[in-house]
Amino acid sequence: MVTGFELFFSLLTVAAAATVIGTVGFGFGLVAIPVLLLYLEPQQTVVVSNSLIGIIMAMVLVRTWRHLKLRASIGLVIGGVAATPVGVLALNSASPGTLRITIAIVIIFLGLLSLSNIQLPFAQRRSAGVTFGFLTSLAITTIGIGGPLGAIYSMAQGWKAETIRAALALFFLTSDITAFVLYAATGLVGRDTLANIGVTTPGLFIGFVVSALLANRINERAFRYAVVAVIVVAGSMTLVRELSGV
């Protein structure tokens, strides 16, 4: 279980990640996982991150449910739930070293990708929800990262910001609940994992309060650049550390 300075920095990181996901609807793993990887094993990092995402998304959904377009979001949810068994099996079979390198590379790539306003014609189709939901959940369940994929689909629908937050909250919540059940069934949830979820949860409440204050006041461009800078630096540190064997 993380303690001392490790717990302090983990709480700060979780608070920052909760602020990001509460404000823009995704990005928790991109911010939290690079730091948590410094203190936890990769499999435990993914389980802890996804469990915290489920908790914060429940809070976000309570705040935004009135803006939810359930029928339009159902494909995303179905695809997400369908992908979780595959993701859990992949997480169980991956070696820690390979998982760290994969996570670091994906962190850097998706961090830089989030800077650009990518428009994918396929994503504008309502029927693409199942595909984007499946791919997003597969990535998140396996390596804890992949939210920008779901965000690309949601933004392509032309929804307002609160509707995007509500749709992504429902998607992440259902996927993470399903994943946690499968994590537990396959032995990935032990006492240390539950303890680390418990001691870092207060950071979620701090981030949730901050995100509620920022959601309608933030300079989105400046915020995005600041977050991406943290993501790329932290991801690069993880990658360099793993490749150098430090």
PAGUBA-923440 format. One record per atom (N, C-alpha, C): residue in three letters; x negated, y negated, z negated. Coordinates in steps of 0.05 Angstrom, whole numbers, padded with zeros to 5 digits, always signed. Last residue first. Example, Ala and Ser with C-alpha at 12.3 -4.5 7.8 and 13.67 -1.06 7.14 Angstrom:
<atoms>
SER-00257+00045-00142SER-00273+00021-00143SER-00258-00001-00157ALA-00264+00114-00156ALA-00246+00090-00156ALA-00264+00066-00156
</atoms>
This chain:
<atoms>
VAL-00325-00027+00300VAL-00329-00040+00274VAL-00307-00032+00255GLY-00324-00009+00352GLY-00326+00011+00331GLY-00330-00001+00304SER-00315-00039+00395SER-00342-00041+00384SER-00346-00021+00361LEU-00261-00030+00405LEU-00281-00022+00426LEU-00309-00022+00415GLU-00238-00051+00358GLU-00235-00023+00365GLU-00256-00014+00385ARG-00253-00106+00360ARG-00260-00089+00337ARG-00258-00059+00344VAL-00230-00121+00409VAL-00259-00122+00405VAL-00268-00104+00382LEU-00175-00115+00396LEU-00187-00100+00418LEU-00218-00099+00415THR-00168-00151+00353THR-00163-00122+00349THR-00177-00106+00371MET-00181-00199+00378MET-00197-00189+00355MET-00193-00160+00350SER-00140-00202+00416SER-00168-00199+00425SER-00186-00189+00403GLY-00096-00209+00383GLY-00098-00185+00400GLY-00127-00180+00409ALA-00109-00259+00361ALA-00107-00236+00344ALA-00109-00210+00360VAL-00109-00291+00408VAL-00133-00289+00391VAL-00132-00264+00374VAL-00057-00283+00428VAL-00080-00275+00444VAL-00105-00272+00427ILE-00024-00302+00385ILE-00021-00275+00396ILE-00047-00266+00410VAL-00040-00355+00379VAL-00043-00337+00357VAL-00043-00308+00367ALA-00023-00374+00430ALA-00051-00377+00422ALA-00058-00357+00399VAL+00031-00365+00428VAL+00015-00349+00447VAL-00014-00351+00439VAL+00046-00404+00390VAL+00050-00376+00385VAL+00033-00358+00402ALA+00033-00451+00418ALA+00021-00445+00392ALA+00023-00416+00386TYR+00066-00448+00463TYR+00037-00448+00466TYR+00023-00441+00440ARG+00117-00450+00439ARG+00109-00426+00454ARG+00079-00425+00457PHE+00117-00501+00416PHE+00120-00477+00399PHE+00110-00452+00413ALA+00116-00533+00461ALA+00094-00534+00442ALA+00094-00509+00424ARG+00166-00517+00484ARG+00141-00514+00499ARG+00117-00513+00480GLU+00206-00531+00446GLU+00202-00503+00454GLU+00175-00498+00468ASN+00209-00565+00392ASN+00198-00570+00418ASN+00189-00543+00429ILE+00268-00551+00353ILE+00240-00546+00360ILE+00233-00555+00388ARG+00319-00553+00335ARG+00303-00578+00333ARG+00275-00575+00345ASN+00347-00507+00330ASN+00359-00528+00347ASN+00342-00553+00347ALA+00313-00475+00297ALA+00326-00464+00322ALA+00336-00486+00341LEU+00291-00491+00249LEU+00277-00498+00274LEU+00294-00493+00299LEU+00323-00473+00208LEU+00318-00501+00210LEU+00307-00510+00237ALA+00321-00419+00218ALA+00347-00432+00218ALA+00344-00462+00221SER+00267-00409+00210SER+00278-00407+00237SER+00305-00420+00239VAL+00264-00415+00154VAL+00249-00434+00171VAL+00261-00433+00200VAL+00295-00371+00139VAL+00303-00398+00131VAL+00290-00419+00149PHE+00264-00330+00160PHE+00292-00333+00168PHE+00301-00361+00162GLY+00215-00334+00133GLY+00216-00339+00161GLY+00244-00344+00171ILE+00233-00319+00081ILE+00220-00345+00086ILE+00222-00352+00115PHE+00251-00268+00092PHE+00270-00288+00083PHE+00259-00316+00086LEU+00204-00241+00106LEU+00226-00243+00125LEU+00245-00266+00118GLY+00173-00241+00061GLY+00165-00258+00083GLY+00187-00262+00103PRO+00198-00200+00030PRO+00202-00228+00023PRO+00194-00248+00045THR+00177-00152+00056THR+00204-00162+00062THR+00209-00191+00053THR+00131-00131+00038THR+00129-00152+00058THR+00156-00164+00066VAL+00144-00092+00001VAL+00128-00115-00009VAL+00126-00137+00012GLY+00175-00056+00033GLY+00187-00070+00010GLY+00171-00095+00002ILE+00139-00036+00070ILE+00163-00049+00079ILE+00174-00067+00057ASN+00104-00012+00034ASN+00094-00034+00050ASN+00118-00050+00063ALA+00136+00029+00014ALA+00126+00009-00004ALA+00117-00016+00011LEU+00145+00060+00060LEU+00168+00047+00047LEU+00159+00024+00028THR+00092+00076+00067THR+00106+00061+00088THR+00130+00046+00076ASP+00081+00105+00021ASP+00066+00081+00027ASP+00080+00063+00047ARG+00118+00148+00027ARG+00121+00129+00005ARG+00106+00103+00010GLY+00133+00153+00098GLY+00125+00163+00072GLY+00128+00142+00051VAL+00155+00167+00158VAL+00162+00149+00137VAL+00156+00161+00110LEU+00144+00206+00194LEU+00128+00181+00197LEU+00135+00161+00175GLY+00172+00254+00199GLY+00151+00251+00179GLY+00134+00226+00180THR+00215+00257+00232THR+00190+00268+00242THR+00166+00264+00223ALA+00255+00230+00205ALA+00259+00259+00210ALA+00233+00272+00220ALA+00236+00178+00204ALA+00238+00193+00179ALA+00240+00223+00184TYR+00241+00166+00259TYR+00215+00164+00245TYR+00215+00181+00220LEU+00296+00172+00264LEU+00279+00191+00278LEU+00250+00190+00266VAL+00313+00128+00234VAL+00323+00155+00228VAL+00305+00176+00240PHE+00287+00087+00262PHE+00280+00093+00235PHE+00289+00120+00226ALA+00314+00088+00312ALA+00286+00095+00311ALA+00277+00102+00282THR+00365+00069+00297THR+00361+00096+00309THR+00333+00106+00307ILE+00350+00019+00279ILE+00363+00037+00261ILE+00360+00066+00271ASP+00328-00003+00326ASP+00311+00001+00303ASP+00324+00020+00282SER+00373-00006+00361SER+00349+00010+00368SER+00332+00017+00344THR+00407-00041+00333THR+00415-00013+00339THR+00392+00005+00346LEU+00373-00087+00330LEU+00384-00075+00306LEU+00392-00046+00311PHE+00361-00101+00383PHE+00340-00093+00365PHE+00351-00078+00341PHE+00415-00113+00401PHE+00398-00093+00414PHE+00377-00083+00395LEU+00431-00155+00367LEU+00446-00130+00368LEU+00430-00107+00380ALA+00391-00192+00381ALA+00394-00183+00353ALA+00409-00156+00352LEU+00401-00201+00434LEU+00376-00188+00427LEU+00377-00178+00398ALA+00451-00227+00429ALA+00449-00202+00445ALA+00424-00187+00437ALA+00438-00272+00398ALA+00458-00253+00388ALA+00455-00226+00402ARG+00402-00299+00431ARG+00393-00291+00404ARG+00412-00269+00394ILE+00435-00309+00475ILE+00411-00293+00478ILE+00402-00282+00451THR+00472-00344+00450THR+00481-00318+00461THR+00458-00299+00465GLU+00439-00387+00438GLU+00452-00372+00416GLU+00462-00345+00425ALA+00425-00405+00491ALA+00405-00395+00472ALA+00417-00378+00449LYS+00470-00379+00542LYS+00460-00400+00525LYS+00441-00388+00504TRP+00453-00340+00600TRP+00466-00344+00575TRP+00454-00368+00560GLY+00433-00322+00648GLY+00443-00350+00647GLY+00457-00356+00621GLN+00410-00274+00654GLN+00439-00274+00656GLN+00451-00303+00654ALA+00357-00281+00645ALA+00365-00279+00673ALA+00396-00280+00676MET+00353-00275+00590MET+00351-00302+00602MET+00361-00303+00631SER+00357-00219+00586SER+00377-00236+00574SER+00377-00264+00586TYR+00311-00202+00614TYR+00337-00194+00624TYR+00358-00214+00613ILE+00271-00225+00582ILE+00272-00231+00610ILE+00300-00225+00622ALA+00280-00199+00533ALA+00285-00228+00535ALA+00288-00236+00564GLY+00262-00148+00543GLY+00291-00152+00538GLY+00298-00181+00541LEU+00208-00162+00550LEU+00222-00148+00571LEU+00252-00152+00568PRO+00192-00184+00501PRO+00195-00201+00524PRO+00209-00188+00547GLY+00188-00136+00466GLY+00211-00155+00466GLY+00214-00173+00489GLY+00146-00105+00460GLY+00160-00102+00485GLY+00184-00120+00487ILE+00117-00065+00408ILE+00117-00089+00424ILE+00132-00084+00450GLY+00110-00016+00382GLY+00120-00039+00367GLY+00122-00065+00382ILE+00098+00029+00410ILE+00075+00012+00402ILE+00084-00014+00387THR+00147+00058+00411THR+00121+00071+00413THR+00099+00054+00402THR+00189+00023+00406THR+00189+00047+00389THR+00162+00060+00389ILE+00177-00015+00446ILE+00177-00023+00418ILE+00175+00001+00400ALA+00180+00016+00494ALA+00155+00003+00486ALA+00154-00004+00457LEU+00233+00034+00491LEU+00211+00053+00493LEU+00185+00041+00484SER+00261-00015+00491SER+00261+00002+00467SER+00239+00023+00468THR+00248-00032+00544THR+00242-00048+00520THR+00240-00031+00495LEU+00269+00009+00576LEU+00240+00003+00577LEU+00232-00013+00552PHE+00324+00007+00562PHE+00308+00032+00559PHE+00279+00025+00557GLY+00338-00045+00575GLY+00341-00036+00548GLY+00324-00011+00542PHE+00329-00045+00630PHE+00313-00063+00613PHE+00315-00054+00584THR+00369-00006+00644THR+00340-00002+00651THR+00323-00019+00633VAL+00416-00030+00626VAL+00408-00003+00616VAL+00378+00001+00620GLY+00418-00078+00655GLY+00416-00078+00626GLY+00406-00052+00615ALA+00429-00078+00708ALA+00401-00074+00701ALA+00397-00073+00671SER+00481-00092+00716SER+00475-00063+00715SER+00446-00058+00706ARG+00478-00146+00724ARG+00488-00136+00698ARG+00481-00107+00694ARG+00422-00175+00754ARG+00444-00157+00756ARG+00453-00146+00729GLN+00376-00202+00743GLN+00401-00217+00743GLN+00425-00200+00746ALA+00334-00168+00750ALA+00343-00172+00722ALA+00369-00188+00721PHE+00322-00171+00804PHE+00335-00147+00794PHE+00347-00151+00766PRO+00293-00220+00807PRO+00320-00218+00818PRO+00336-00194+00807LEU+00260-00249+00755LEU+00262-00224+00769LEU+00290-00220+00780GLN+00221-00301+00739GLN+00247-00295+00748GLN+00247-00269+00764ILE+00183-00326+00685ILE+00185-00307+00707ILE+00214-00301+00713ASN+00154-00374+00663ASN+00183-00370+00666ASN+00188-00352+00690SER+00098-00359+00622SER+00109-00365+00648SER+00139-00359+00648LEU+00085-00342+00572LEU+00080-00370+00579LEU+00094-00378+00605SER+00091-00288+00569SER+00113-00304+00557SER+00109-00334+00563LEU+00043-00268+00589LEU+00067-00267+00606LEU+00089-00285+00595LEU+00010-00273+00545LEU+00006-00291+00567LEU+00030-00291+00586GLY+00035-00232+00514GLY+00032-00259+00503GLY+00028-00280+00526LEU+00030-00188+00546LEU+00057-00199+00542LEU+00056-00227+00530PHE-00028-00183+00543PHE-00013-00185+00569PHE+00014-00198+00565ILE-00038-00178+00488ILE-00050-00200+00503ILE-00035-00204+00529ILE-00007-00132+00476ILE-00004-00157+00461ILE-00014-00180+00478VAL-00031-00093+00509VAL-00003-00101+00514VAL+00003-00128+00500ILE-00081-00089+00484ILE-00079-00097+00512ILE-00051-00107+00518ALA-00066-00072+00432ALA-00081-00097+00435ALA-00078-00107+00464ILE-00041-00023+00442ILE-00026-00045+00430ILE-00040-00071+00435THR-00085+00007+00463THR-00061+00002+00479THR-00045-00022+00469ILE-00119+00007+00419ILE-00127-00005+00444ILE-00103-00012+00461ARG-00087+00036+00381ARG-00096+00009+00375ARG-00104-00006+00401LEU-00079+00085+00408LEU-00056+00068+00402LEU-00065+00039+00396THR-00130+00105+00409THR-00117+00099+00435THR-00094+00080+00430GLY-00138+00112+00354GLY-00155+00095+00370GLY-00142+00086+00395PRO-00096+00149+00338PRO-00098+00122+00327PRO-00115+00103+00344SER-00063+00184+00392SER-00085+00182+00373SER-00087+00153+00363ALA+00006+00204+00396ALA-00016+00186+00403ALA-00038+00186+00382SER+00050+00232+00378SER+00029+00247+00392SER+00005+00230+00399ASN+00085+00197+00354ASN+00075+00219+00339ASN+00051+00233+00351LEU+00098+00163+00397LEU+00083+00153+00374LEU+00071+00175+00358ALA+00127+00199+00430ALA+00102+00188+00440ALA+00085+00177+00417LEU+00172+00208+00397LEU+00154+00230+00404LEU+00127+00220+00414VAL+00192+00156+00397VAL+00184+00168+00372VAL+00165+00191+00378GLY+00206+00149+00452GLY+00186+00132+00439GLY+00175+00144+00414VAL+00246+00187+00458VAL+00222+00189+00474VAL+00200+00173+00461PRO+00286+00167+00423PRO+00273+00194+00418PRO+00247+00197+00433THR+00297+00114+00446THR+00284+00118+00420THR+00272+00146+00416ALA+00327+00109+00493ALA+00297+00110+00495ALA+00284+00117+00469ALA+00380+00103+00479ALA+00372+00127+00494ALA+00341+00131+00494VAL+00381+00052+00455VAL+00385+00076+00438VAL+00375+00101+00453GLY+00372+00021+00502GLY+00354+00020+00480GLY+00356+00045+00462GLY+00417+00031+00535GLY+00390+00038+00544GLY+00370+00039+00522ILE+00456+00009+00501ILE+00457+00038+00508ILE+00429+00047+00517VAL+00441-00045+00500VAL+00442-00029+00475VAL+00441+00000+00481LEU+00447-00061+00553LEU+00421-00064+00540LEU+00420-00046+00515GLY+00502-00051+00559GLY+00482-00036+00575GLY+00455-00037+00562ILE+00526-00090+00525ILE+00527-00061+00518ILE+00508-00044+00534SER+00530-00143+00537SER+00505-00134+00524SER+00504-00104+00520ALA+00579-00153+00558ALA+00556-00158+00576ALA+00530-00147+00564ARG+00611-00141+00514ARG+00613-00124+00538ARG+00589-00128+00556LEU+00594-00181+00477LEU+00590-00153+00471LEU+00591-00136+00497LYS+00564-00236+00470LYS+00581-00225+00492LYS+00577-00195+00492LEU+00562-00275+00411LEU+00555-00250+00424LEU+00575-00243+00447HIS+00572-00318+00380HIS+00563-00324+00407HIS+00558-00299+00424ARG+00584-00298+00331ARG+00605-00311+00345ARG+00598-00317+00374TRP+00535-00280+00311TRP+00553-00261+00323TRP+00576-00274+00338THR+00494-00308+00285THR+00500-00314+00313THR+00522-00297+00326ARG+00485-00291+00233ARG+00486-00320+00238ARG+00496-00327+00266VAL+00485-00237+00237VAL+00505-00249+00220VAL+00508-00278+00226LEU+00439-00232+00269LEU+00465-00225+00280LEU+00488-00237+00264VAL+00399-00246+00233VAL+00403-00263+00256VAL+00431-00258+00268MET+00402-00203+00197MET+00408-00230+00187MET+00414-00249+00211ALA+00388-00162+00231ALA+00414-00161+00218ALA+00422-00188+00208MET+00337-00178+00243MET+00357-00179+00264MET+00385-00176+00253ILE+00310-00167+00196ILE+00313-00195+00204ILE+00334-00198+00226ILE+00314-00110+00196ILE+00324-00126+00174ILE+00329-00154+00183GLY+00288-00095+00244GLY+00316-00087+00240GLY+00329-00104+00218ILE+00236-00114+00233ILE+00252-00126+00255ILE+00281-00120+00251LEU+00221-00079+00193LEU+00224-00107+00187LEU+00241-00122+00208SER+00217-00033+00225SER+00236-00034+00202SER+00242-00063+00194ASN+00176-00047+00260ASN+00203-00042+00270ASN+00224-00042+00248SER+00133-00051+00223SER+00141-00074+00240SER+00170-00070+00250VAL+00130+00001+00202VAL+00135-00022+00185VAL+00145-00045+00201VAL+00118+00031+00250VAL+00142+00036+00234VAL+00150+00013+00216VAL+00070+00007+00266VAL+00093+00007+00284VAL+00119+00011+00268THR+00037+00019+00222THR+00041-00009+00230THR+00067-00011+00247GLN+00035+00074+00222GLN+00049+00061+00200GLN+00055+00031+00207GLN+00005+00081+00269GLN+00032+00092+00267GLN+00048+00078+00246PRO-00045+00053+00255PRO-00027+00045+00277PRO+00002+00055+00275GLU-00054+00038+00185GLU-00058+00055+00208GLU-00038+00048+00230LEU-00067-00030+00163LEU-00052-00005+00164LEU-00060+00012+00187TYR-00099-00076+00169TYR-00096-00064+00142TYR-00082-00037+00142LEU-00100-00092+00221LEU-00124-00095+00206LEU-00123-00080+00179LEU-00047-00088+00237LEU-00066-00068+00246LEU-00093-00069+00231LEU-00026-00136+00220LEU-00020-00112+00204LEU-00039-00089+00212VAL-00044-00170+00261VAL-00054-00173+00234VAL-00050-00148+00217PRO-00017-00150+00307PRO-00046-00153+00307PRO-00058-00156+00280ILE+00039-00150+00289ILE+00024-00126+00292ILE-00007-00130+00293ALA+00062-00203+00288ALA+00056-00188+00264ALA+00036-00165+00267VAL+00068-00222+00341VAL+00055-00238+00321VAL+00045-00221+00298LEU+00093-00181+00369LEU+00070-00194+00381LEU+00054-00210+00361GLY+00136-00168+00336GLY+00113-00150+00338GLY+00089-00163+00350PHE+00169-00214+00346PHE+00160-00207+00319PHE+00135-00189+00320GLY+00191-00228+00395GLY+00163-00236+00389GLY+00152-00228+00362PHE+00256-00259+00400PHE+00238-00237+00403PHE+00210-00246+00395GLY+00287-00304+00388GLY+00300-00279+00393GLY+00282-00255+00397VAL+00268-00354+00373VAL+00271-00349+00402VAL+00283-00322+00408THR+00276-00355+00316THR+00279-00379+00332THR+00284-00372+00362GLY+00267-00305+00296GLY+00292-00318+00288GLY+00298-00343+00305ILE+00217-00295+00315ILE+00239-00279+00326ILE+00266-00291+00319VAL+00187-00336+00287VAL+00187-00333+00316VAL+00212-00319+00326THR+00197-00324+00234THR+00204-00350+00244THR+00206-00349+00274ALA+00175-00273+00231ALA+00204-00276+00227ALA+00214-00303+00237ALA+00121-00286+00237ALA+00134-00270+00257ALA+00165-00272+00255ALA+00112-00316+00190ALA+00109-00328+00216ALA+00123-00313+00238ALA+00123-00275+00152ALA+00139-00300+00152ALA+00137-00314+00179VAL+00083-00239+00166VAL+00111-00231+00169VAL+00129-00255+00169THR+00038-00270+00153THR+00042-00261+00180THR+00071-00253+00185LEU+00044-00277+00098LEU+00043-00300+00115LEU+00049-00293+00144LEU+00042-00223+00082LEU+00066-00238+00078LEU+00067-00263+00095SER-00011-00211+00097SER+00011-00196+00110SER+00037-00211+00106PHE-00040-00244+00063PHE-00041-00249+00092PHE-00018-00234+00107PHE-00024-00218+00014PHE-00020-00247+00019PHE-00019-00253+00048LEU-00042-00166+00021LEU-00014-00171+00018LEU-00007-00200+00024GLU-00097-00176+00023GLU-00084-00162+00045GLU-00054-00168+00045PHE-00107-00197-00027PHE-00109-00215-00004PHE-00096-00202+00020GLY-00066-00151-00062GLY-00085-00173-00062GLY-00084-00191-00038THR-00045-00095-00020THR-00046-00110-00045THR-00065-00134-00042VAL-00010-00045+00016VAL-00026-00070+00017VAL-00023-00085-00010MET-00017+00024+00000MET+00000+00000+00000MET-00018-00025+00000
</atoms>
